[in-house]
Amino acid sequence: MYAQLVETGAKRLKTKEEMSPEERDFQEKVDAETKIEPKNWMPEGYRKTLIRQISQHAHSEVVGMLPEGNWVTRTPTLKRKLQLMAKIQDEAGHGLYLYSAMETLGADRDEEIEKLHQGKAKYSSIFNYPTLNWADMGAVGWLVDGAAIVNQVVLQRTSYGPYSRAMIRICKEESFHQRQGYQILLDMMREGTEEQKAMVQDAINRLWWPALMMFGPHDDESPNSQQSMAWKIKRKSNDELRQMFIDQTVPQLEFLGCTAPDPDLKWNEETGHYDFGEINWQEFYDVLKGNGPCNRERIKTRKNAIDEGAWVREAAVAYAEKQKQRAQAA
């Protein structure tokens, strides 16, 4: 998931008796699958939770462009360059959709971005890992966008209307990214040299576990999940989503002719799902705290882009103002 460990501010769920009349009405709407819109009354905890989750999701889309941007000038073919540039543009658009949805809750985009730059706001842990070779671009598209899709398809039914509608637009584009990433790996495995095939396996070995971490910790270790589920911000638990991802990804992995770096990964006839090994959660928490391989590099690059791109934003504002003046004079 692109949003992890989102604080809800709730220590436990309130009973209906403990709720105010406004809270009861709100919860009844949510339970009846009625979308909550910006004009509707909502608990302050719900609003703040959504701001944290949507902003973190938006930050992840924007920061997620950085490792891809490193490869634009190094793609093996012009076709791949065009695909990568299109993907980067898509991610920028996803960030804009999400920041716009966040602003309907009364949040300020510039303030939330400044929190990111100051290290006060999180983004997905997956983007703090390096992309060392072209196979990594394939693995990122297949595994990272694949994990995102598993979560985001469910978020199309999230209770907050603007967030739900943003996810519907985003999911249509994410599926292309996953297929393109998988095709990169498939081409390398079918037509590549032995060295290139080894690069594919190496990329999978390095990104497999971080991709599973994207869904967040076990729900019994995630105190915020219960409240988010009650508000229907989340529709499925972290563990359910992770299992869905593994079940759909392992057959694709086998078709590639590759293996996962997990000796415990095997099909369980009784459950109808794949069993898998224990995730290194200490690594996950270390990365979220800012101690991942690329945390500092990602934020530094992001801040530099903002500073160095100031003239572009100023020019765009000046152009828009000029167009407005011309329209008024006509």
C-alpha positions in Angstrom: 0.0 0.0 0.0 1.2 3.5 -0.7 -0.1 4.7 2.8 1.3 2.8 5.8 0.7 3.1 9.6 -1.9 5.9 9.2 -2.8 7.3 12.6 -6.6 7.4 13.4 -6.2 8.9 16.9 -8.6 6.2 18.2 -7.4 3.9 21.1 -10.5 1.7 20.6 -13.8 1.7 18.8 -16.7 3.6 20.3 -20.0 1.8 20.9 -23.1 3.4 19.4 -24.1 4.4 23.0 -20.8 6.4 23.4 -21.3 8.2 20.1 -22.9 11.7 19.8 -26.0 11.9 17.6 -23.9 13.3 14.8 -21.4 10.5 15.1 -24.3 7.9 15.0 -25.8 9.4 11.9 -22.4 9.5 10.3 -21.7 5.8 11.1 -25.1 4.8 9.9 -24.4 6.4 6.5 -21.0 4.7 6.3 -22.6 1.3 7.2 -25.2 1.8 4.5 -22.5 2.4 1.9 -23.5 6.0 1.4 -20.5 8.0 0.2 -19.3 10.8 2.5 -18.9 14.1 0.6 -17.0 17.2 1.6 -20.2 19.1 2.5 -21.3 16.3 4.9 -20.6 16.4 8.6 -17.8 14.0 9.6 -15.9 13.3 12.9 -12.7 15.2 13.2 -10.8 11.9 13.6 -12.2 10.7 10.2 -11.1 14.0 8.5 -7.6 13.9 10.0 -7.1 10.2 9.2 -8.1 10.8 5.5 -5.7 13.8 5.3 -2.9 11.7 6.6 -3.7 8.7 4.3 -4.4 10.7 1.1 -1.4 13.0 1.6 0.9 10.0 2.2 -0.6 8.3 -0.9 0.0 11.4 -2.9 3.6 11.8 -1.6 4.3 8.2 -2.6 3.1 8.8 -6.1 5.4 11.8 -6.5 8.5 10.3 -4.7 7.9 7.1 -6.7 8.7 9.0 -9.9 12.3 9.6 -8.7 13.8 6.1 -9.2 12.1 5.9 -12.6 13.4 9.3 -13.6 16.9 8.1 -13.0 16.4 5.6 -15.9 14.9 7.9 -18.6 18.2 8.5 -20.3 19.4 4.9 -19.9 16.5 2.8 -21.2 17.6 0.1 -23.7 15.2 1.2 -26.5 13.3 4.3 -27.6 10.0 2.3 -27.0 11.0 1.7 -23.4 11.9 5.4 -23.0 8.5 6.5 -24.2 6.8 4.0 -21.9 8.8 5.1 -18.9 8.2 8.8 -19.6 4.4 8.1 -20.0 4.5 6.3 -16.7 6.2 9.2 -14.9 3.6 11.5 -16.3 0.9 9.2 -15.1 2.4 9.1 -11.5 2.5 13.0 -11.5 -1.2 13.0 -12.5 -2.0 10.5 -9.7 -0.4 12.8 -7.2 -2.4 15.7 -8.5 -5.7 13.7 -8.3 -4.9 12.8 -4.7 -3.7 16.2 -3.5 -6.9 17.7 -5.0 -9.0 15.1 -3.1 -7.1 15.9 0.1 -7.8 19.6 -0.3 -11.5 18.9 -0.2 -11.0 18.1 3.5 -9.6 21.6 4.2 -5.9 20.6 4.0 -3.4 22.8 2.4 -1.3 21.2 -0.3 1.8 23.3 0.2 1.8 22.7 4.0 1.5 18.9 3.5 4.4 18.9 1.0 6.5 21.0 3.4 5.9 18.3 6.1 7.2 15.7 3.6 10.4 17.8 3.0 10.9 18.2 6.8 10.6 14.5 7.4 7.3 14.9 9.3 5.2 13.1 6.7 5.7 9.5 5.5 5.6 8.0 2.0 5.6 4.3 1.0 8.7 2.4 2.3 9.2 0.8 -1.1 10.6 3.9 -2.7 13.6 4.0 -0.3 15.2 1.1 -2.1 17.7 1.6 -5.0 17.0 0.6 -8.6 20.4 -0.7 -9.7 19.7 -2.0 -13.2 17.1 -2.1 -16.0 15.6 -5.3 -14.6 14.7 -3.3 -11.4 12.5 -1.1 -13.6 10.6 -4.2 -14.6 10.4 -5.5 -11.1 9.2 -2.1 -9.8 6.4 -2.1 -12.5 5.4 -5.7 -11.9 5.8 -6.0 -8.1 5.3 -2.5 -6.7 2.5 -1.4 -9.1 1.1 -4.9 -8.7 0.9 -4.5 -5.0 -0.5 -1.0 -5.3 -3.3 -2.2 -7.6 -4.3 -4.9 -5.1 -4.8 -2.2 -2.5 -6.2 0.5 -4.8 -8.9 -1.6 -6.5 -10.4 -2.1 -3.0 -10.0 1.7 -2.3 -12.3 2.4 -5.2 -15.0 1.6 -2.6 -13.6 3.7 0.2 -16.2 5.7 2.1 -15.0 9.2 1.2 -16.3 10.2 -2.3 -13.5 12.3 -3.7 -10.9 9.7 -2.6 -13.0 6.9 -4.2 -13.3 8.7 -7.5 -9.6 9.5 -7.6 -8.8 5.8 -7.1 -11.1 4.8 -10.0 -9.1 7.1 -12.4 -5.8 5.9 -11.0 -6.5 2.2 -11.2 -7.1 2.4 -15.0 -3.5 3.6 -15.5 -1.8 1.5 -12.8 -2.8 -1.7 -14.6 -0.8 -0.6 -17.7 2.2 0.0 -15.5 2.1 -3.5 -14.1 1.8 -5.1 -17.5 4.7 -3.0 -18.9 6.9 -4.0 -16.0 6.1 -7.6 -16.4 6.8 -7.5 -20.1 10.2 -6.0 -19.4 11.1 -9.0 -17.3 9.5 -11.5 -19.7 11.5 -10.1 -22.6 14.7 -10.3 -20.6 14.0 -13.9 -19.6 13.0 -15.0 -23.1 15.5 -13.1 -25.2 18.3 -12.0 -22.8 21.7 -13.3 -22.1 22.4 -15.4 -19.1 23.8 -12.3 -17.4 20.5 -10.4 -18.1 18.4 -13.4 -16.8 20.5 -13.3 -13.6 19.7 -9.6 -13.3 16.0 -10.4 -13.4 16.4 -12.9 -10.6 18.5 -10.5 -8.6 15.9 -7.7 -8.9 13.2 -10.0 -7.7 15.3 -11.2 -4.8 15.9 -7.6 -3.7 12.4 -6.2 -4.2 10.2 -9.2 -3.2 10.2 -8.7 0.6 9.9 -4.8 0.4 6.9 -5.3 -1.9 5.2 -7.5 0.7 6.0 -4.9 3.4 4.0 -2.3 1.4 0.8 -3.6 2.8 1.9 -2.8 6.4 2.3 -4.9 9.5 0.0 -7.6 10.7 -3.4 -6.2 11.7 -3.1 -7.3 15.3 0.0 -5.1 15.4 -1.7 -2.2 13.6 -4.0 -0.4 16.1 -5.3 2.0 13.5 -6.7 -0.7 11.2 -9.8 -1.4 13.3 -11.0 2.2 13.2 -10.2 2.7 9.5 -12.2 -0.5 8.7 -15.1 0.7 10.8 -15.1 4.0 8.9 -14.7 2.0 5.7 -11.7 4.1 4.7 -10.0 0.7 4.5 -12.1 -2.2 3.1 -9.7 -5.1 3.6 -7.1 -5.9 6.2 -3.4 -5.7 5.6 -3.0 -9.4 5.8 -5.9 -10.1 3.5 -4.4 -7.7 0.9 -0.9 -9.2 1.2 -2.3 -12.8 0.7 -4.3 -11.7 -2.4 -1.1 -10.2 -3.8 1.0 -13.4 -3.2 -1.7 -15.7 -4.6 -1.9 -13.8 -7.8 1.8 -13.1 -8.2 3.4 -16.5 -7.6 1.9 -18.1 -10.8 3.3 -15.1 -12.8 6.6 -15.6 -11.1 6.7 -19.3 -12.1 5.7 -18.3 -15.7 8.8 -16.1 -15.8 10.9 -19.0 -14.8 12.1 -17.3 -11.6 11.8 -18.0 -7.9 11.0 -15.9 -4.8 13.7 -15.5 -2.1 11.4 -17.4 0.4 12.1 -21.1 1.1 8.8 -21.3 2.9 6.7 -20.2 -0.1 4.4 -23.1 -1.0 0.9 -23.9 -2.0 -1.4 -25.0 0.8 -4.2 -27.3 -0.4 -6.2 -27.0 2.7 -6.4 -23.2 2.8 -6.4 -22.7 -1.0 -3.6 -20.1 -0.6 0.2 -19.8 -0.6 2.0 -20.1 2.7 5.0 -17.8 3.0 7.8 -17.0 5.4 8.0 -14.3 8.1 8.7 -10.8 7.0 11.5 -8.8 8.6 9.4 -6.1 10.2 12.4 -4.5 11.9 13.7 -3.6 8.4 10.2 -2.1 7.6 10.2 0.1 10.7 13.8 1.2 10.2 13.0 2.3 6.6 9.9 4.2 7.8 12.0 6.0 10.4 14.3 7.3 7.7 17.0 4.7 7.8 16.5 3.0 4.4 19.1 2.8 1.7 17.7 5.9 -0.2 15.6 7.9 2.3 17.9 11.0 2.4 18.6 10.8 -1.3 14.9 10.7 -2.2 14.0 13.7 0.0 17.0 15.7 -1.1 16.2 15.1 -4.8 12.5 16.0 -4.2 13.5 19.3 -2.5 16.0 20.2 -5.2 13.3 19.7 -7.9 11.0 22.0 -6.0 13.6 24.7 -5.6 15.0 24.4 -9.1 11.6 24.3 -10.7 10.3 27.5 -9.1 10.8 29.5 -12.3 8.6 27.0 -14.2 5.7 27.4 -11.7 6.2 31.2 -11.7 6.1 31.3 -15.5 2.9 29.1 -15.5 1.2 31.5 -13.1 2.2 34.5 -15.2 1.0 32.9 -18.4 -2.4 32.0 -16.8 -2.8 35.6 -15.5 -2.0 36.9 -19.0 -4.5 34.6 -20.6 -7.1 35.8 -18.0 -6.5 39.4 -18.8 -6.8 38.8 -22.6 -10.1 37.0 -22.0 -11.4 39.8 -20.0 -10.3 42.4 -22.6 -12.0 40.5 -25.4 
